[in-house]
Amino acid sequence: MSTTTRLAALAVACLALTACASNDPLAAPAEAGTADASATIVIGSQDYYSNEIIAEVYAQALEAAGYAVDRQFRIGQREAYLPEIEDGTIDLFPEYTGPLLQYWVPDTSARLADDVYAALADATPDGLRVLDQSPATDQDSYMVTRAFADQWGLTTIDDLAKVATPLTLGGNSEGETRPNGPAGLKSTYGIDVGFTPIEDGGGPLTVKALQDDDIQLAIIYTADPSVRKNNLVALEDTQGLFLASHVVPLASDDVDAGAAAVIDEISATMTADELVGLNARSVDEELPAATIATDWLTEHDLS
């Protein structure tokens, strides 16, 4: 069976189950009120190349499963597009768990991935729901070089306690006093570090300072293409110093069970390392989102 046929069959099967559920007078409203597969699903994206790629993956996979799709990409940032999602103008949007939770619950105490996802599910307004979160992340993290990680056996931030030489964190000057700066690292993990200001937001100057061992730690986004290109390692944040930020689809109740199943399969398949690779193809190869999405779906037999 071709992948297109498989996705279409999955969607039809889920629709059939939904139709049966809608005949049950005790069915939940979300089951009874699902949309018809022929209805157009409006998909939005942030004005951010990585988010647009994910949205395009959603769009092509849904089209392969027989759904009509309207692309409303590069809308802007959260303050611009969330009202459109909340009022039903947009049906589906690739989001990020931690920042979205903080938008609705600014004082949230949730930090780790599963806690953030659970709190987000509770905070999502009526008429909307979050689908399965993905292993793929796009969040701040402490990065070290592969050589430094191998030298000291580092996989988590806790492991920095093994390092027997002085540690220096590099970042924009305001990072020295932020919660994930030296004071936060000390209070959360008991690790002492110095600080060197490097004013390029985790860019090439920061990466060069890591490679030259002028600094040993830097705060860089996990999905930044420079991570793979320069063989950097993100240390696992076991205590939640950084707010977890996993890719998560935000869907209206008009996204039916068949479409949700297609999107959940994408979320389960996309890894953090693969998202870095997708972003690298955009930045380094300057490919359009549609091409990148097509290639990824084909590689994973999802198109």
HELIX and SHEET records of a PDB file:
HELIX    1   1 THR A    3  SER A   22  1                                  20    
HELIX    2   2 PRO A   29  ALA A   32  1                                   4    
HELIX    3   3 TYR A   49  ALA A   64  1                                  16    
HELIX    4   4 ARG A   78  GLU A   86  1                                   9    
HELIX    5   5 THR A   97  TRP A  104  1                                   8    
HELIX    6   6 ALA A  113  ALA A  123  1                                  11    
HELIX    7   7 ARG A  146  TRP A  152  1                                   7    
HELIX    8   8 ILE A  157  LYS A  162  5                                   6    
HELIX    9   9 SER A  173  GLU A  176  5                                   4    
HELIX   10  10 PRO A  182  TYR A  189  1                                   8    
HELIX   11  11 PRO A  204  GLN A  211  1                                   8    
HELIX   12  12 PRO A  225  LYS A  229  1                                   5    
HELIX   13  13 ALA A  257  THR A  269  1                                  13    
HELIX   14  14 ALA A  272  VAL A  283  1                                  12    
HELIX   15  15 ALA A  289  GLU A  299  1                                  11    
SHEET    1   A 2 THR A  40  GLN A  46  0                                        
SHEET    2   A 2 ALA A  68  GLY A  76  1                                        
SHEET    1   B 3 LEU A  92  TYR A  96  0                                        
SHEET    2   B 3 VAL A 247  SER A 252 -1                                        
SHEET    3   B 3 LEU A 128  VAL A 130 -1                                        
SHEET    1   C 5 GLY A 194  PRO A 197  0                                        
SHEET    2   C 5 THR A 168  GLY A 171  1                                        
SHEET    3   C 5 LEU A 217  TYR A 221  1                                        
SHEET    4   C 5 ASP A 140  THR A 145 -1                                        
SHEET    5   C 5 LEU A 232  ALA A 234 -1                                        
END                                                                             
